[in-house]
Amino acid sequence: MAFWVILAVAAVLSAAVLAWFSPIRFRIRYSRSGQQDQLVIIVRALFGIVQFQSAIPSIIVKGFDILYQQKNKSTAAGLKTKDKRDTRRIGFRTIRRMAANYRMMLDSVRQFKTWFRSTMRKVECTRWRLDIGIGLGDAALTGVAAGLAWSLLGCAAAVTGQFVSLKAHPHGSVTPNYQGEELSIVWEADFRIRFGTVLASLVLLGRRTVRLAKFVRALQIGPSKPKHA
């Protein structure tokens, strides 16, 4: 009997150690072709046991608001949950609410910016690529725009390196279209962070939180649902 108890405890401890060092992987892909925008985010954790996918197949600019449809799908231990589809809106009110909630976070957590930067630096970028196709209908203007696009590509890679740890050399290309008008963008990136690192960061966040109720209210950040989807 004691043997089986020891074996069970050893199995639990081994699983806990493996889970602690297992990576959480994020894959992000944004593409724009013509007037079509698409954003896909895939998250895998605990060696693929837990998976989540969020897709935004269309983004519509309506006046000063941005409307988009969001499709979420998640699985755990091979069991698929119910897919969720929502239409969301981002406008001035959403931005003001996010800014107010961010100020609430700063007021609720000691040195929140320091904690956030420290946590983000533990995120590793293992793949980064940005491809841009551009054409303005005029060869000279297209050449100038292509040069600016190369500068934008370099700036985007540099900004990514300021927030996370780059473990892969950024790749990308700019393809000028001298024969017509075009704007196509494809950005793909893979990120990872250890599951144990996330738990340790959350524990540190909890220790720094001085106004718990206010912090919980600040977490209620998100675009609102439009009155007419």
Stockholm file with secondary structure:
# STOCKHOLM 1.0

chainA/1-229         MAFWVILAVAAVLSAAVLAWFSPIRFRIRYSRSGQQDQLVIIVRALFGIVQFQSAIPSIIVKGFDILYQQKNKSTAAGLKTKDKRDTRRIGFRTIRRMAANYRMMLDSVRQFKTWFRSTMRKVECTRWRLDIGIGLGDAALTGVAAGLAWSLLGCAAAVTGQFVSLKAHPHGSVTPNYQGEELSIVWEADFRIRFGTVLASLVLLGRRTVRLAKFVRALQIGPSKPKHA
#=GR chainA/1-229 SS CHHHHHHHHHHHHHHHHHHHHCEEEEEEEEEEETTEEEEEEEEEETTTTEEEEEEEEEEEEETTEEEEEEEEEEEETTEECCCEEEEEEECHHHHHHHHHHHHHHHHHBTTHHHHHHHHHHTCEEEEEEEEEEEEESSHHHHHHHHHHHHHHHHHHHHHHHHHSEECSCCEEEEEECSSSEEEEEEEEEEEEEEHHHHHHHHHHHHHHBSCHHHHHHHTCCCCBCCSCC
#=GC SS_cons         CHHHHHHHHHHHHHHHHHHHHCEEEEEEEEEEETTEEEEEEEEEETTTTEEEEEEEEEEEEETTEEEEEEEEEEEETTEECCCEEEEEEECHHHHHHHHHHHHHHHHHBTTHHHHHHHHHHTCEEEEEEEEEEEEESSHHHHHHHHHHHHHHHHHHHHHHHHHSEECSCCEEEEEECSSSEEEEEEEEEEEEEEHHHHHHHHHHHHHHBSCHHHHHHHTCCCCBCCSCC
//
